[in-house]
Amino acid sequence: MKRILLVGLAASALAACETAGGPPAPPTPAYVPPGNEAFRDSDFAWSTASGAGSISGVLAFRGPGGAYSCSDVILAPETPWSRARMRILYLSTTQAAMPVDEVKGRTPPEHSADYARYARKATCDASGAFSFTGLPNGSWYVITVATPASGSKMAVMRRVTTAGGPIRVTLR
């Protein structure tokens, strides 16, 4: 606990020292104890339960060409394995929006086919809205591909936590 607190305090101190007009500091990744990132079914087991949580959301990503659309949204449970994967793919464990080709370029050669058993899928409607219901309490990664009328597709990811009620999320 002291190590996590010290890491958080150090990050806050560095942010306070940032000079005006300088580049924004990159997001601080969540602390993950080393060596705890192997794929284990037992880490995902909680996500298979039914619960009172729900996530409703909308893709509101905009680029130079205007609004983007989405077709499918994936909801992946947060575990040490999936958190490490988000850090590799998106360079963040909280939220990101980056070109799909960059994300694909960082995709590790190993990935567990078992992972798909724990991911849930929803379809975006014409306005970019989607929803997941019957979720147990826990943290999840909401992931979609944002498609423009023309130009590069963007991979959009955001971490959300359910706690027995509705959660509203906007992907930007």
PyMOL commands that set and color helices and strands:
alter all, ss='L'
color gray80, all
select helices_A, chain A and resi 2-16+41-48+80-90+100-105+113-117
alter helices_A, ss='H'
color red, helices_A
select strands_A, chain A and resi 53-59+62-63+66-67+72-77+95-99+120-123+129-135+138-146+154-162+166-171
alter strands_A, ss='S'
color yellow, strands_A
deselect
rebuild
show_as cartoon
